Amino acid sequence: MSTPPGMLHPELLADDEANSIHRDGRRLDHAEAASKPLRSRPEAQPRGAKVHGNRPIDQAEAAVRFIAAPEHEKMHDERLWDLRQKRDREMHGIAEWEELRTLASAIKEHTLTHLDQYLEQFEANAKSNGINVHWARDAAEHNQIVHGIITDHGAKSLIKSKSMLTEECGFRHYMASVGIEVIETDLGERIQQLDNEDPSHVVVPAVHKLRTDVAEVFAKTIGTDPANSDVHYLAEAQREATRPLILAADAGMTGCNFAVAETGSFVVCTNEGNADLSANVPKLHIASIGIEKIIPRLEHLAVFVRLLSRSALGSPVTQYTSHFRGPRAGGEMHIVLVDNGRSERLGMAEFWTSLKCIRCGACMNTCPVYRRSGGLSYGATYSGPIGLIIDPTFNQRKYSNLPFASTLNGSCSNVCPVKINIHEQIYAWRRVLVERHETPLAKRVEMKAAGELLSRPAAYRAAIAAADVALAHLPRFVIYNGLNAWGRHREVPHAPKQTFHSWYQANRGGEK
């Protein structure tokens, strides 16, 4: 089999499998990923960042541990790059792609600048549809409202579909503390729940795990064969174990991808149909919706549906685009509209457009830092480039290191379907954090010294010349010391024979 041009790690290329789907003599692009089971000896899954209260998350330390697990790092990189490649193919297949992005961005910006009006319109229309609407100022109030609704109905178990907002609110942990069982119905979220881990990606929560990791988790929790890592076996075993819990649940919960002010309805996009299970199996349906998910009119929905799955997974559409307009016959529906810092972010001149995010994960799939360090290394609900600009709005001190986990290459902004200037906001956060002294003292001292040096051309050229001599003659143990962060993980490059300045003076110095 020839190696596809987009493969980063050709040794991971999958052979044709009996269960793969072909059309017109070609393997269907969206049926399965391009990777195969690792043939080498399995390795332990690296865990995420170490969280110590309000202390700054050390993303670099967690990234080092992830990179030190080569099978995980390689597969993670390949999986996400595969999604990026599929996204590009879908994008090139739509002539009006850039026009769609521009329109989606304009719709979002208009909505956010008139958010109060559209929220009131949504609430009024939702109530007229028979939906109970609640407002939550923060995560704690969201959890208390949902707990109150569940308690009023005497519910003891709740099934829920994938929702980053509930992760943001620490919902599962809160429910466990009050004795309510929560069952995740999304396969990736269920894997993470059984492993007592947070999701590492906004779309594919367990993307950092190898199938051998999943086999180990399922063997411990649902009694599968620990030696069998076949994906079809694992998925079926999880389905058999979870379906009875779903059928017996007292309440159901979903998130929301888009909420339409004009109709008072909301839409949930899934590939497993788990939102439909959560919304329709129990009689009680609770939806947690961030206030930024509002769009004005139903006709606008088509723009975002065309962009979402193509940007996230490189597929034309999600398998299920579920519309909810009111409670089903004999049922009851509640919506909790959640702020949790969004209003404050809306007032931030440089960062308010981050609220346009539709949680597609495209920026994560393209980011070289995220692909090689894993989502759990960020120690936050939102990881990758979008997390770098969202997380500090929740806690500047705790997430002060994250904006520095970026190369600022701009690829994240380039793929964003709603045109958020992500890399520019990452840079802006660096400036803000430095000005507010939320960076380590050593980094501030180093940057101040670098600023002084770079502002004096003669001193800079002299320092470069001295460094070149040092690299050529100093013993290795002197160069590779604790102060040389670059040399901890890679070789210091050889000094060039000539600097650009000296070359320019010699070759172009006389030009005017």
JORANOR-V239061 format. One line per field, one symbol per residue. ss: DSSP state (a for helix, b for strand, c for the rest). psi: psi as a letter, one per 40 degrees, with the letter a starting at -180 (. if undefined). burial: I if it has 16 or more other C-alpha atoms within 10 Angstrom, else O. A space follows every 10 residues. Layout:
BEGIN
ss = ???
psi = ???
burial = ???
END
This chain:
BEGIN
ss = ccccccccca aabccccccc cbbccbbccc ccccbccccc cccccccccc ccccccccaa aaaaaaacca aaaaaaaaaa aaaaaaaaaa aaccccaaaa aaaaaaaaaa aaacaaaaaa aaaaaaaacc cbbbbbccaa aaaaaaaaaa aaccccbbbb cccaaaaacc aaaaaaaccc bbbbccaaaa aaaacccccc cccccccccc aaaaaaaaaa accccccccc aaaaaaaaaa aaaaaaaccc bbbbcccbbb ccccbbbbbb cccaaaaaaa cccbbbbbbb aaabbccaaa aaaaaaaaaa aacccccccb bbbbcccccc cbbbbbbbcc caaaaacccc caaaaacccc caaaaacaaa aaacaaaacc cccaaaaaaa aaaacccccc caaacccccc aaaaaccccc caaaaaaaaa aaaaaccccc aaaaaaaaaa aaaaccaaaa aaaaaaaaaa aaaccaaaac cccccaaacc ccccccccca aaaaaaaccc cc
psi = hihidehdgd eehiihidei hihfeihhde diieiiihei hiiihhiaih hgbeihhgdd dddddddegd dddddddddd dddddddddd deehdfdddd dddddddddd ddefdddddd ddddddddee hhhihhdadd dddddddddd ddefieihii ihhdddddef dddddddefh hhhhehdddd ddddefiiie iedgdfdeii dddddddddd defiheehfh dddddddddd dddddddeid iiiiahdhhh ddefiihhhi eeedddddde diehhhhhhi eeehididdd dddddddcdd ddefidiidh ghhheiiihe ahhihhhhcf edddddehde edeeeehefd eddddehddd deeideeefi dhaadddded deddhdddfd ddeefiefee ddddeheefh gddddddddd dddddefeii dddddddddd ddddegdddd dddddddddd dddiiddddg adegddedei ihiihidhid dddddddede i.
burial = OOOOOOIIOO OIIOOOOOOO OOOOOOOOOO OOIIIOOIOO OOOOIIOIII OOOOOIIIII OIIOIIIOOO IIIIIIIIII IIIIIIIOOI IOOOOOIOOI IOIIIOIIIO IIOOIOOIIO IIIIIIOOII IIIOIIOOIO IIIOIIIOOI OOOOIIIIII IIIIIIIOII IIOOIOOOOI IIIIIIIIII IIIIIOIIII IIIIIIIIII IIIIIIIIIO OOOIOOOOIO OOOIOOIIOO OIOOIIOOII IIIIIIIIII IIIIIIIIII OOIIIIIIII IIIIIIIIII IIIIIIOIOI IOOIIIIIII IIIIIIIIOI IIOIIIIOOO OIIIIIIIII OIIOIIOOOO IIIIIIIIII IIIIIIIIII IIIIIIIIII IIIIIIIIII IIIOOIIIII IIIIIIOIOI IIIIIIIIII IIIIIIIOII OOIIOOOIIO OOOOOOOOOO OOIOOOOOOO IOOOOOOIOO IOOOOOOOOI OOOOOOOOOO OOOOOOOOOO OOOOOOOOOO OO
END
